[in-house]
Amino acid sequence: MYVMRSMRGLASAALLFSATIAPVAAAQPPGFPDLSGFSDVTSSFTTPGGHGNPGVNFSTADGVNCGFGKPPQVTPDSQLVQCFGTLPGVQNLPITNGNTQGACDLGGAQVAGGPGDVWHYKGNCPAPSGNKILNPGQKVYYGNITCGVAPGGVTACQSTANGEHGFVLQPSGSSAF
């Protein structure tokens, strides 16, 4: 009887201890869509790349152009995702690179092995890229990078290398984390 109570006590203590040290999943920032239910269409968006490494390239219906590499060996520093073009929600960001001439409000966003970045600049309006369109409810991923398009003109990309970092491009305001 004493052994049973001692075992129950040890089991309770172990459960309590494990609950206090269990890792907690990082919460997505406000506005980042839940990409887990999106359709994976990566194979349809893989293109030949330079130096023998393929890449994943896509555009959105509202003019965002994105791409990232598919290196044979994925490490925290081996992948970078970038988006350029007529990015939504960058117009209220200051122009920090000096590019203030041009008819279009443009932007860029990127994330690699650390915090993401989103910026605004002026320039000539871009011609269509020729990339396939990634539609709302679809995602592409490889290695540390996942990108998806949600309804309402939202494009989101995340890198899980060295934590969770990324960006959200949306009409109400684009941001990076």
PEDASUL-V570763 format. One record per backbone hydrogen bond with DSSP energy under -1.0 kcal/mol. CO is the residue of the C=O (numbers start at 1). NH is the residue of the N-H. Records with the same first field share a line. If there is no record, write none. Layout:
CO=NH, NH
//
This chain:
1=5
2=6
3=7
4=8
5=9
6=10
7=11
8=12
9=13
10=14
11=15
12=16
13=17
14=18
15=19
16=20
17=21
29=32
35=38
39=139
41=44
42=45
45=57
47=55
50=53
54=70
55=47
56=68
58=66
59=134
60=63
63=86
64=60
65=84
66=58
67=82
68=56
75=78
81=111
82=67
83=109
84=65
85=87, 107
89=174
90=93
98=100
99=122
104=123
106=121
107=85
108=119
109=83
110=117
111=81
117=110
119=108
121=106
123=104
132=59
135=138
137=39
138=149
139=41
140=147
142=145
144=160
145=142
146=158
147=140
148=156
149=137
150=154
154=150
155=169
156=148
157=167
158=146
159=165
165=159
166=177
167=157
168=175
169=155
170=173
175=168
//
